[in-house]
Amino acid sequence: MVQRCLVKFCGNSDKTGHSIHKFPQNKALRRQWVRFVQVKRADFGEGSVTQYSVVCGAHFTKDSFRNALQYELGFSRKRELSEGAIPTIQPQVTSEDLEKERATKRKFPPASHTSHSAAATSTASGTGATSSHDTVPKKSRAIHKRELARVR
Ligand SMILES: [Zn+2]
């Protein structure tokens, strides 16, 4: 199953080579993560978090990772968050994203938003052909984002 970041306008997943991080068990900490997601998704709440809810590494500053150096040097294949790390970096929103957002709003009433994204996720993880098809353009965009994040 593809683990896709649930932050709005992000769309990174483990398939795009991003580190994927589950919501923390600690309630106070988890609330901070929920608040971060809520900035762009008003419909998201603590009740929306499931065992499958993940946020990708692009939303964390470099010092949020306890093994950032090892990872960059290639000694670690997986980035691990330090205890108490909170996502702070919102995705760069392109005009293309906003256009898509407007188009979606026209087509679907706000209430159907959740079921729509759930359907999209299951389609992507369903057939291999579908997911590889839509992963390619997203990947290059994601890398570009990561470059921007590094500059800052
Ligand atoms: Zn993300």
py3Dmol code that shows the C-alpha trace and the ligand (Angstrom):
import py3Dmol

protein = """\
ATOM      1  CA  MET A   1       0.000   0.000   0.000  1.00  0.00           C
ATOM      2  CA  VAL A   2       1.276   3.439  -0.911  1.00  0.00           C
ATOM      3  CA  GLN A   3       1.678   5.678   2.087  1.00  0.00           C
ATOM      4  CA  ARG A   4       0.757   9.133   0.912  1.00  0.00           C
ATOM      5  CA  CYS A   5       1.342  12.311   2.872  1.00  0.00           C
ATOM      6  CA  LEU A   6      -1.998  13.777   3.916  1.00  0.00           C
ATOM      7  CA  VAL A   7      -0.864  17.389   3.937  1.00  0.00           C
ATOM      8  CA  LYS A   8      -2.846  19.368   1.400  1.00  0.00           C
ATOM      9  CA  PHE A   9      -1.046  20.259  -1.856  1.00  0.00           C
ATOM     10  CA  CYS A  10       1.759  17.859  -0.970  1.00  0.00           C
ATOM     11  CA  GLY A  11       1.089  14.435  -2.477  1.00  0.00           C
ATOM     12  CA  ASN A  12       4.495  12.994  -1.559  1.00  0.00           C
ATOM     13  CA  SER A  13       4.569   9.304  -0.709  1.00  0.00           C
ATOM     14  CA  ASP A  14       7.020   6.538   0.009  1.00  0.00           C
ATOM     15  CA  LYS A  15       6.920   5.915  -3.735  1.00  0.00           C
ATOM     16  CA  THR A  16       8.396   9.367  -4.415  1.00  0.00           C
ATOM     17  CA  GLY A  17      11.331   8.602  -2.151  1.00  0.00           C
ATOM     18  CA  HIS A  18      10.169  10.683   0.796  1.00  0.00           C
ATOM     19  CA  SER A  19      10.426   9.596   4.369  1.00  0.00           C
ATOM     20  CA  ILE A  20       6.990   8.854   5.779  1.00  0.00           C
ATOM     21  CA  HIS A  21       6.140   9.521   9.408  1.00  0.00           C
ATOM     22  CA  LYS A  22       3.194   8.294  11.418  1.00  0.00           C
ATOM     23  CA  PHE A  23       1.392  10.543  13.844  1.00  0.00           C
ATOM     24  CA  PRO A  24       2.887  10.380  17.346  1.00  0.00           C
ATOM     25  CA  GLN A  25       1.119   8.499  20.129  1.00  0.00           C
ATOM     26  CA  ASN A  26       1.653  11.318  22.598  1.00  0.00           C
ATOM     27  CA  LYS A  27      -1.613  13.276  22.666  1.00  0.00           C
ATOM     28  CA  ALA A  28      -0.182  16.754  23.141  1.00  0.00           C
ATOM     29  CA  LEU A  29       2.324  16.180  20.383  1.00  0.00           C
ATOM     30  CA  ARG A  30      -0.261  14.643  18.089  1.00  0.00           C
ATOM     31  CA  ARG A  31      -2.419  17.747  18.525  1.00  0.00           C
ATOM     32  CA  GLN A  32       0.474  19.871  17.209  1.00  0.00           C
ATOM     33  CA  TRP A  33       0.650  17.692  14.101  1.00  0.00           C
ATOM     34  CA  VAL A  34      -3.105  17.912  13.600  1.00  0.00           C
ATOM     35  CA  ARG A  35      -2.919  21.685  13.913  1.00  0.00           C
ATOM     36  CA  PHE A  36      -0.276  21.802  11.195  1.00  0.00           C
ATOM     37  CA  VAL A  37      -2.485  19.835   8.805  1.00  0.00           C
ATOM     38  CA  GLN A  38      -5.503  21.964   9.737  1.00  0.00           C
ATOM     39  CA  VAL A  39      -3.844  25.124   8.440  1.00  0.00           C
ATOM     40  CA  LYS A  40      -4.714  24.000   4.907  1.00  0.00           C
ATOM     41  CA  ARG A  41      -7.432  21.437   5.635  1.00  0.00           C
ATOM     42  CA  ALA A  42     -10.153  22.823   7.834  1.00  0.00           C
ATOM     43  CA  ASP A  43     -12.018  19.509   7.699  1.00  0.00           C
ATOM     44  CA  PHE A  44      -9.140  17.668   9.324  1.00  0.00           C
ATOM     45  CA  GLY A  45      -9.357  16.983  13.063  1.00  0.00           C
ATOM     46  CA  GLU A  46      -7.913  14.702  15.702  1.00  0.00           C
ATOM     47  CA  GLY A  47     -10.661  12.213  14.880  1.00  0.00           C
ATOM     48  CA  SER A  48      -9.362  12.076  11.290  1.00  0.00           C
ATOM     49  CA  VAL A  49      -6.061  10.511  12.353  1.00  0.00           C
ATOM     50  CA  THR A  50      -5.889   6.783  11.703  1.00  0.00           C
ATOM     51  CA  GLN A  51      -3.080   4.265  11.856  1.00  0.00           C
ATOM     52  CA  TYR A  52      -2.567   4.967   8.159  1.00  0.00           C
ATOM     53  CA  SER A  53      -2.249   8.736   8.532  1.00  0.00           C
ATOM     54  CA  VAL A  54       1.238   9.887   7.639  1.00  0.00           C
ATOM     55  CA  VAL A  55       3.104  13.127   7.059  1.00  0.00           C
ATOM     56  CA  CYS A  56       6.178  13.147   4.815  1.00  0.00           C
ATOM     57  CA  GLY A  57       9.649  14.351   5.718  1.00  0.00           C
ATOM     58  CA  ALA A  58       9.307  17.493   3.580  1.00  0.00           C
ATOM     59  CA  HIS A  59       7.404  19.245   6.385  1.00  0.00           C
ATOM     60  CA  PHE A  60      10.107  18.919   8.977  1.00  0.00           C
ATOM     61  CA  THR A  61      13.199  21.045   9.386  1.00  0.00           C
ATOM     62  CA  LYS A  62      16.500  19.241   9.044  1.00  0.00           C
ATOM     63  CA  ASP A  63      17.152  19.345  12.769  1.00  0.00           C
ATOM     64  CA  SER A  64      13.916  17.429  13.375  1.00  0.00           C
ATOM     65  CA  PHE A  65      15.709  14.268  12.300  1.00  0.00           C
ATOM     66  CA  ARG A  66      17.942  12.495  14.720  1.00  0.00           C
ATOM     67  CA  ASN A  67      19.977  10.891  11.962  1.00  0.00           C
ATOM     68  CA  ALA A  68      19.979  13.686   9.354  1.00  0.00           C
ATOM     69  CA  LEU A  69      23.741  13.548   8.906  1.00  0.00           C
ATOM     70  CA  GLN A  70      23.935   9.766   8.578  1.00  0.00           C
ATOM     71  CA  TYR A  71      21.098   9.915   6.075  1.00  0.00           C
ATOM     72  CA  GLU A  72      22.806  12.550   3.939  1.00  0.00           C
ATOM     73  CA  LEU A  73      26.063  10.650   3.971  1.00  0.00           C
ATOM     74  CA  GLY A  74      24.218   7.527   2.883  1.00  0.00           C
ATOM     75  CA  PHE A  75      24.751   5.552   6.087  1.00  0.00           C
ATOM     76  CA  SER A  76      21.047   5.473   6.885  1.00  0.00           C
ATOM     77  CA  ARG A  77      18.393   4.563   4.372  1.00  0.00           C
ATOM     78  CA  LYS A  78      15.569   5.862   6.504  1.00  0.00           C
ATOM     79  CA  ARG A  79      15.250   9.244   8.182  1.00  0.00           C
ATOM     80  CA  GLU A  80      14.028   9.063  11.746  1.00  0.00           C
ATOM     81  CA  LEU A  81      12.353  11.899  13.588  1.00  0.00           C
ATOM     82  CA  SER A  82      13.677  13.057  16.912  1.00  0.00           C
ATOM     83  CA  GLU A  83      11.381  12.714  19.876  1.00  0.00           C
ATOM     84  CA  GLY A  84       8.964  15.641  19.968  1.00  0.00           C
ATOM     85  CA  ALA A  85       9.478  16.724  16.361  1.00  0.00           C
ATOM     86  CA  ILE A  86       6.625  18.798  14.933  1.00  0.00           C
ATOM     87  CA  PRO A  87       5.963  19.477  11.236  1.00  0.00           C
ATOM     88  CA  THR A  88       6.330  23.193  10.431  1.00  0.00           C
ATOM     89  CA  ILE A  89       6.964  23.505   6.687  1.00  0.00           C
ATOM     90  CA  GLN A  90       3.851  23.904   4.559  1.00  0.00           C
ATOM     91  CA  PRO A  91       4.153  22.750   0.947  1.00  0.00           C
ATOM     92  CA  GLN A  92       4.900  25.294  -1.757  1.00  0.00           C
ATOM     93  CA  VAL A  93       1.610  25.896  -3.490  1.00  0.00           C
ATOM     94  CA  THR A  94       1.888  26.386  -7.231  1.00  0.00           C
ATOM     95  CA  SER A  95      -0.678  28.240  -9.320  1.00  0.00           C
ATOM     96  CA  GLU A  96      -1.341  24.875 -10.934  1.00  0.00           C
ATOM     97  CA  ASP A  97      -2.365  23.461  -7.542  1.00  0.00           C
ATOM     98  CA  LEU A  98      -4.699  26.382  -6.917  1.00  0.00           C
ATOM     99  CA  GLU A  99      -6.238  25.951 -10.355  1.00  0.00           C
ATOM    100  CA  LYS A 100      -6.817  22.269  -9.650  1.00  0.00           C
ATOM    101  CA  GLU A 101      -8.317  23.177  -6.300  1.00  0.00           C
ATOM    102  CA  ARG A 102     -10.754  25.583  -7.934  1.00  0.00           C
ATOM    103  CA  ALA A 103     -11.709  22.979 -10.533  1.00  0.00           C
ATOM    104  CA  THR A 104     -12.324  20.402  -7.812  1.00  0.00           C
ATOM    105  CA  LYS A 105     -14.510  22.785  -5.867  1.00  0.00           C
ATOM    106  CA  ARG A 106     -16.615  23.436  -8.928  1.00  0.00           C
ATOM    107  CA  LYS A 107     -17.105  19.749  -9.596  1.00  0.00           C
ATOM    108  CA  PHE A 108     -17.600  18.490  -6.051  1.00  0.00           C
ATOM    109  CA  PRO A 109     -19.512  20.064  -3.189  1.00  0.00           C
ATOM    110  CA  PRO A 110     -17.284  20.506  -0.079  1.00  0.00           C
ATOM    111  CA  ALA A 111     -19.028  17.667   1.792  1.00  0.00           C
ATOM    112  CA  SER A 112     -17.827  15.060  -0.704  1.00  0.00           C
ATOM    113  CA  HIS A 113     -14.187  16.115  -0.405  1.00  0.00           C
ATOM    114  CA  THR A 114     -13.206  13.393   2.061  1.00  0.00           C
ATOM    115  CA  SER A 115     -14.770  10.524   0.147  1.00  0.00           C
ATOM    116  CA  HIS A 116     -13.291  11.866  -3.080  1.00  0.00           C
ATOM    117  CA  SER A 117      -9.717  11.798  -1.768  1.00  0.00           C
ATOM    118  CA  ALA A 118     -10.254   8.366  -0.229  1.00  0.00           C
ATOM    119  CA  ALA A 119     -11.419   7.053  -3.588  1.00  0.00           C
ATOM    120  CA  ALA A 120      -8.374   8.547  -5.295  1.00  0.00           C
ATOM    121  CA  THR A 121      -6.050   6.878  -2.803  1.00  0.00           C
ATOM    122  CA  SER A 122      -7.544   3.443  -3.242  1.00  0.00           C
ATOM    123  CA  THR A 123      -7.375   3.789  -7.018  1.00  0.00           C
ATOM    124  CA  ALA A 124      -3.702   4.718  -6.863  1.00  0.00           C
ATOM    125  CA  SER A 125      -2.798   1.781  -4.657  1.00  0.00           C
ATOM    126  CA  GLY A 126      -5.057  -0.600  -6.550  1.00  0.00           C
ATOM    127  CA  THR A 127      -3.446  -1.268  -9.908  1.00  0.00           C
ATOM    128  CA  GLY A 128       0.269  -0.883 -10.450  1.00  0.00           C
ATOM    129  CA  ALA A 129      -0.271   0.710 -13.845  1.00  0.00           C
ATOM    130  CA  THR A 130      -2.371   3.544 -12.468  1.00  0.00           C
ATOM    131  CA  SER A 131       0.012   4.451  -9.662  1.00  0.00           C
ATOM    132  CA  SER A 132       3.183   4.458 -11.762  1.00  0.00           C
ATOM    133  CA  HIS A 133       1.358   6.598 -14.279  1.00  0.00           C
ATOM    134  CA  ASP A 134       0.550   9.370 -11.848  1.00  0.00           C
ATOM    135  CA  THR A 135       3.751   9.114  -9.813  1.00  0.00           C
ATOM    136  CA  VAL A 136       6.106  10.334 -12.535  1.00  0.00           C
ATOM    137  CA  PRO A 137       5.125  14.013 -12.813  1.00  0.00           C
ATOM    138  CA  LYS A 138       4.649  14.236  -9.043  1.00  0.00           C
ATOM    139  CA  LYS A 139       8.117  12.926  -8.415  1.00  0.00           C
ATOM    140  CA  SER A 140       9.901  15.671 -10.304  1.00  0.00           C
ATOM    141  CA  ARG A 141       7.779  18.275  -8.570  1.00  0.00           C
ATOM    142  CA  ALA A 142       8.571  16.737  -5.212  1.00  0.00           C
ATOM    143  CA  ILE A 143      12.290  16.828  -5.857  1.00  0.00           C
ATOM    144  CA  HIS A 144      12.035  20.444  -6.826  1.00  0.00           C
ATOM    145  CA  LYS A 145      10.272  21.119  -3.536  1.00  0.00           C
ATOM    146  CA  ARG A 146      12.970  19.333  -1.624  1.00  0.00           C
ATOM    147  CA  GLU A 147      15.599  21.525  -3.294  1.00  0.00           C
ATOM    148  CA  LEU A 148      13.714  24.620  -2.202  1.00  0.00           C
ATOM    149  CA  ALA A 149      13.455  23.318   1.313  1.00  0.00           C
ATOM    150  CA  ARG A 150      17.196  22.760   1.410  1.00  0.00           C
ATOM    151  CA  VAL A 151      17.930  26.324   0.312  1.00  0.00           C
ATOM    152  CA  ARG A 152      15.956  27.770   3.202  1.00  0.00           C
TER     153      ARG A 152
END
"""
ligand_1 = """\
1
ZN
Zn 4.107 15.905 2.566
"""
view = py3Dmol.view(width=600, height=400)
view.addModel(protein, "pdb")
view.setStyle({"model": 0}, {"cartoon": {"style": "trace"}})
view.addModel(ligand_1, "xyz")
view.setStyle({"model": 1}, {"stick": {}})
view.zoomTo()
view.show()
